[in-house]
Amino acid sequence: MSITNMFQQHRANALAIIALVGACGAAQAAPASKAELAAWRETIARTPAPQGGCFHAAYPSTTWSAVACSVAPARPYIPRHGHGGFTVGNGNDYAAVSSTLTSAAIGSFPVVTGVKTEKGYGGRPNTYSLQLNSDFMSTAGCNGTSNPNSCQTWEQFVYSSSERAAFMQYWLINYGSKCPAGGGWSSYSGSCYKNSAAVSVPTIPVTQLGSLSVSATAVANGNDTLVMTTASDAYSTTGLDSVVYLATAWTGSEFNVVGDGGGSEAKFNKKSSITVGIALTDGSSAAPACVADDGTTGETNNLKLGKCTVAGGTTPSVSFIESN
């Protein structure tokens, strides 16, 4: 074989190897499927944070990395103050209610169709909150109240799109005109509220609602934990359960997309349809009750509730559609 032919053969071999390596690299870089991302989101939502603080994880890792916490917004995400009528919120919502104590809940949107826009207060686009809320409870958090017969505790696991943050907001409802000394409590209409540390989360366009979830976990004598997942990232923050003693009395869970605080409304475009799912961990395989008009948040949206269905088994859950 001549030198020229040898050179041409070596060049052809090299090009073939480069093409093969490129093909392998392309295969390795192929995006994850929806099923793979969904499985990862469920796994990381159930993966405990290693300690107190704020954390982040990115697909495909299921290991939390510590990040700096931020300050949650000084904005009340208010309790219901009446009945919201036909649209969702201000009491007009379903809650997943268990006959046993709830230790964890995950709220998600399994099916979202027709959602193109959402506007919050001031007509600002993509201004909404995701809230996974407990029921109103009687716990040791009300110790010291001037209204022992009417004080109730309440805990919200909140993502604020406008504040780019996820955090817990704790309430002492009807505690009295004077809030507990120290601890950062603020007064609101005879009630008291304060926030946990927040973890920074980007503003997620409402068109990506189907990839979002919020989970809540309560551990007696330990931490309460919020985990929020997006399409390929997860964010977590923790706070002491002893703020309102959620783990001792939690039996009802509300989850939805509503206005971003202060009793505001999230307004979706016409022909929007959202399926809401709430899955519980309550030490039981029995299906929870799906209780109408049992929502606790004062924020609303402009969607109307449809029929609610329940399921038991390894993951007791409720599911319902809301649309306009």
C-alpha positions as CSV (number, residue, x, y, z in Angstrom):
1,M,0.0,0.0,0.0
2,S,1.3,3.4,-1.0
3,I,1.9,6.1,1.6
4,T,-0.9,8.1,0.0
5,N,-3.3,5.2,0.4
6,M,-2.2,4.6,3.9
7,F,-2.8,8.2,4.8
8,Q,-6.3,8.1,3.3
9,Q,-7.1,4.9,5.2
10,H,-5.9,6.3,8.5
11,R,-7.9,9.5,7.8
12,A,-11.1,7.4,7.1
13,N,-10.6,5.5,10.3
14,A,-10.1,8.6,12.3
15,L,-13.3,10.2,10.9
16,A,-15.2,7.0,11.7
17,I,-14.0,7.1,15.3
18,I,-14.9,10.8,15.6
19,A,-18.4,10.0,14.3
20,L,-18.8,7.1,16.7
21,V,-17.6,9.2,19.7
22,G,-20.0,12.0,18.6
23,A,-22.9,9.6,18.4
24,C,-22.1,8.3,21.8
25,G,-21.9,11.8,23.2
26,A,-25.2,12.7,21.6
27,A,-26.8,9.6,23.1
28,Q,-25.5,10.4,26.5
29,A,-26.8,14.0,26.2
30,A,-30.3,12.9,25.2
31,P,-32.9,14.7,27.4
32,A,-34.6,12.8,30.1
33,S,-38.1,11.6,29.3
34,K,-41.2,12.9,31.1
35,A,-41.5,9.6,32.9
36,E,-37.9,9.8,34.1
37,L,-38.3,13.4,35.3
38,A,-41.5,12.6,37.1
39,A,-40.0,9.6,38.9
40,W,-37.0,11.8,39.9
41,R,-39.3,14.5,41.3
42,E,-41.2,12.0,43.4
43,T,-38.0,10.5,44.7
44,I,-36.4,13.8,45.7
45,A,-39.6,15.0,47.2
46,R,-39.4,12.1,49.6
47,T,-35.7,12.3,50.3
48,P,-35.1,13.9,53.7
49,A,-32.8,16.9,53.9
50,P,-29.6,16.0,55.9
51,Q,-30.1,18.7,58.5
52,G,-31.8,22.0,59.1
53,G,-31.4,24.7,56.5
54,C,-31.9,25.3,52.8
55,F,-31.0,22.9,50.0
56,H,-31.0,22.4,46.2
57,A,-30.8,19.3,44.0
58,A,-30.8,19.1,40.2
59,Y,-31.8,16.1,38.0
60,P,-30.6,13.3,38.1
61,S,-29.0,13.7,41.6
62,T,-31.0,12.7,44.6
63,T,-28.4,14.2,47.0
64,W,-29.2,17.6,48.6
65,S,-26.6,20.3,48.4
66,A,-26.7,23.1,51.0
67,V,-27.5,26.6,49.8
68,A,-27.8,30.0,51.5
69,C,-31.3,30.7,52.9
70,S,-33.1,33.9,52.2
71,V,-35.6,36.0,54.0
72,A,-39.2,35.2,53.3
73,P,-41.6,38.0,52.3
74,A,-43.2,40.0,55.1
75,R,-46.6,39.3,53.5
76,P,-49.5,37.5,55.1
77,Y,-51.0,34.5,53.2
78,I,-54.2,34.9,55.0
79,P,-56.7,32.4,56.5
80,R,-60.2,32.1,55.0
81,H,-62.6,34.8,56.2
82,G,-65.8,33.6,54.7
83,H,-66.9,31.5,51.7
84,G,-65.5,32.2,48.3
85,G,-68.6,31.5,46.3
86,F,-68.3,29.4,43.2
87,T,-64.6,30.0,42.4
88,V,-61.7,28.3,44.2
89,G,-60.4,29.7,47.5
90,N,-61.5,31.5,50.6
91,G,-62.9,28.3,52.0
92,N,-64.3,27.0,48.7
93,D,-61.9,24.2,48.1
94,Y,-61.5,20.5,48.7
95,A,-59.2,19.1,51.4
96,A,-57.8,15.6,51.8
97,V,-58.9,14.6,55.3
98,S,-57.5,11.6,57.1
99,S,-58.8,9.8,60.1
100,T,-55.1,9.4,61.3
101,L,-52.3,11.9,61.7
102,T,-50.7,13.0,58.5
103,S,-46.9,13.0,58.5
104,A,-46.4,14.1,54.9
105,A,-48.4,15.3,51.8
106,I,-47.5,16.1,48.2
107,G,-49.5,18.4,46.0
108,S,-49.1,18.3,42.3
109,F,-50.9,19.1,39.0
110,P,-51.0,15.8,37.0
111,V,-52.9,17.2,34.1
112,V,-52.9,20.9,32.9
113,T,-54.6,21.9,29.7
114,G,-55.4,25.2,28.1
115,V,-53.4,27.3,30.6
116,K,-51.7,30.1,28.6
117,T,-51.8,33.1,31.0
118,E,-52.3,34.0,34.6
119,K,-52.5,37.4,36.2
120,G,-52.3,38.3,39.9
121,Y,-52.6,41.5,41.8
122,G,-52.1,44.6,39.7
123,G,-52.6,42.5,36.6
124,R,-49.1,41.3,36.8
125,P,-48.5,38.1,34.8
126,N,-47.2,34.9,36.5
127,T,-48.0,36.3,39.9
128,Y,-49.4,33.4,41.9
129,S,-48.6,31.2,44.9
130,L,-48.7,27.4,45.4
131,Q,-50.0,26.6,48.8
132,L,-50.1,23.3,50.6
133,N,-52.0,24.1,53.8
134,S,-52.8,22.2,57.0
135,D,-56.2,22.2,58.6
136,F,-56.9,24.6,61.5
137,M,-55.6,22.8,64.6
138,S,-55.6,22.9,68.4
139,T,-52.0,22.5,69.6
140,A,-49.6,23.7,72.2
141,G,-48.7,26.6,69.8
142,C,-51.7,28.4,71.3
143,N,-50.2,28.3,74.9
144,G,-50.3,31.8,76.3
145,T,-53.2,33.0,74.3
146,S,-55.8,35.4,75.7
147,N,-58.4,33.4,73.7
148,P,-57.9,29.8,74.8
149,N,-61.4,28.8,73.5
150,S,-60.9,30.1,70.0
151,C,-57.2,30.1,69.2
152,Q,-56.1,27.7,66.5
153,T,-52.8,27.0,64.8
154,W,-52.2,26.7,61.1
155,E,-49.2,26.0,58.8
156,Q,-48.8,26.8,55.2
157,F,-46.1,25.5,52.8
158,V,-45.9,28.3,50.2
159,Y,-44.2,29.1,46.9
160,S,-44.4,32.8,45.9
161,S,-43.7,33.4,42.3
162,S,-43.3,37.1,42.6
163,E,-41.0,36.8,45.6
164,R,-39.1,33.9,44.0
165,A,-39.1,32.0,47.3
166,A,-40.5,29.0,49.0
167,F,-41.1,28.9,52.8
168,M,-43.4,27.9,55.6
169,Q,-45.8,30.5,57.1
170,Y,-47.0,29.8,60.6
171,W,-50.3,31.2,62.1
172,L,-51.8,31.6,65.6
173,I,-55.4,32.4,64.6
174,N,-57.4,34.4,67.1
175,Y,-54.4,34.5,69.4
176,G,-55.3,38.0,70.6
177,S,-54.1,41.6,70.1
178,K,-50.7,40.9,71.6
179,C,-48.5,38.3,69.9
180,P,-46.0,36.1,71.7
181,A,-42.9,38.1,72.7
182,G,-39.8,37.4,70.6
183,G,-39.6,34.9,67.8
184,G,-40.5,37.4,65.0
185,W,-44.3,37.2,65.2
186,S,-46.4,39.9,63.3
187,S,-50.0,40.8,64.1
188,Y,-52.8,40.5,61.6
189,S,-56.5,41.1,62.6
190,G,-56.2,39.6,66.0
191,S,-54.0,36.7,64.8
192,C,-50.3,36.3,64.6
193,Y,-48.0,35.0,61.8
194,K,-44.4,34.5,61.0
195,N,-42.2,32.7,58.4
196,S,-39.5,30.1,58.3
197,A,-36.3,30.8,56.4
198,A,-36.9,30.8,52.7
199,V,-35.1,29.0,49.9
200,S,-34.7,30.9,46.6
201,V,-36.7,29.5,43.7
202,P,-36.9,31.2,40.2
203,T,-40.2,32.6,39.0
204,I,-41.8,29.7,37.0
205,P,-44.1,30.7,34.2
206,V,-47.6,29.4,34.8
207,T,-47.4,27.4,31.5
208,Q,-45.1,25.1,33.4
209,L,-47.6,24.4,36.2
210,G,-47.8,20.7,35.3
211,S,-44.1,20.2,36.3
212,L,-44.5,21.8,39.7
213,S,-45.1,20.2,43.1
214,V,-44.9,21.1,46.7
215,S,-44.5,18.6,49.5
216,A,-44.7,19.0,53.3
217,T,-43.3,16.8,56.0
218,A,-43.8,17.1,59.8
219,V,-41.7,15.4,62.4
220,A,-42.6,15.7,66.1
221,N,-39.6,17.1,68.1
222,G,-37.9,17.6,64.8
223,N,-38.2,19.7,61.7
224,D,-41.0,20.5,59.3
225,T,-39.7,20.4,55.7
226,L,-40.9,22.0,52.4
227,V,-39.7,20.6,49.1
228,M,-40.7,22.3,45.9
229,T,-39.9,20.6,42.5
230,T,-39.8,22.2,39.1
231,A,-39.1,20.4,35.8
232,S,-35.6,19.4,36.7
233,D,-34.7,21.1,40.0
234,A,-35.7,20.7,43.6
235,Y,-35.6,23.2,46.5
236,S,-36.0,22.6,50.2
237,T,-36.2,24.6,53.5
238,T,-36.8,23.4,57.0
239,G,-38.2,24.8,60.3
240,L,-38.8,23.6,63.8
241,D,-42.1,21.6,64.2
242,S,-42.4,23.2,67.6
243,V,-43.5,26.5,66.2
244,V,-47.1,25.4,65.8
245,Y,-46.6,21.6,66.6
246,L,-48.0,20.5,63.2
247,A,-47.0,16.8,63.7
248,T,-49.3,16.5,66.7
249,A,-52.6,17.4,65.0
250,W,-52.4,17.5,61.2
251,T,-55.2,15.6,59.6
252,G,-56.4,17.8,56.7
253,S,-54.5,19.1,53.6
254,E,-55.4,21.7,51.0
255,F,-53.3,22.3,47.9
256,N,-53.9,24.7,45.0
257,V,-52.6,27.5,42.9
258,V,-54.0,30.8,44.1
259,G,-53.2,34.5,44.5
260,D,-49.8,35.5,45.8
261,G,-50.8,36.6,49.3
262,G,-53.1,39.1,51.0
263,G,-56.3,37.5,49.9
264,S,-55.5,38.1,46.2
265,E,-56.8,36.2,43.2
266,A,-54.9,34.3,40.5
267,K,-56.9,34.9,37.2
268,F,-56.4,32.3,34.5
269,N,-57.3,32.6,30.8
270,K,-60.6,31.1,29.7
271,K,-60.7,27.4,28.9
272,S,-58.1,26.6,31.5
273,S,-58.3,23.2,33.1
274,I,-56.1,22.0,36.0
275,T,-56.2,18.6,37.7
276,V,-55.1,18.9,41.4
277,G,-53.7,15.9,43.2
278,I,-53.0,15.6,46.9
279,A,-51.1,12.4,48.1
280,L,-50.8,11.6,51.8
281,T,-48.6,9.7,54.1
282,D,-50.7,8.9,57.2
283,G,-49.8,5.4,58.3
284,S,-52.9,4.0,56.6
285,S,-53.9,2.5,53.2
286,A,-57.4,3.8,53.5
287,A,-58.6,6.4,51.1
288,P,-58.9,9.9,52.7
289,A,-62.1,11.8,52.6
290,C,-62.3,14.6,50.0
291,V,-64.2,17.3,52.0
292,A,-65.8,20.2,50.1
293,D,-65.8,23.7,51.4
294,D,-62.9,22.7,53.7
295,G,-60.1,25.0,52.3
296,T,-58.3,27.1,54.7
297,T,-56.5,29.8,52.7
298,G,-58.0,33.2,52.0
299,E,-56.4,33.5,48.6
300,T,-58.4,32.5,45.5
301,N,-58.4,31.8,41.8
302,N,-61.1,32.2,39.1
303,L,-61.6,28.5,38.4
304,K,-64.6,26.4,39.4
305,L,-64.4,23.0,41.2
306,G,-65.4,19.8,39.5
307,K,-65.9,16.3,41.0
308,C,-63.4,14.9,43.5
309,T,-62.3,11.3,43.5
310,V,-60.3,9.4,46.2
311,A,-58.0,6.4,46.2
312,G,-56.4,4.2,48.9
313,G,-53.5,1.9,48.8
314,T,-49.8,2.6,49.3
315,T,-50.4,6.3,48.5
316,P,-53.8,7.5,49.7
317,S,-54.8,10.5,47.6
318,V,-57.5,12.7,46.3
319,S,-57.8,14.3,42.8
320,F,-60.1,16.9,41.3
321,I,-60.4,19.1,38.3
322,E,-60.9,22.9,38.3
323,S,-61.7,24.8,35.2
324,N,-63.4,27.9,33.7
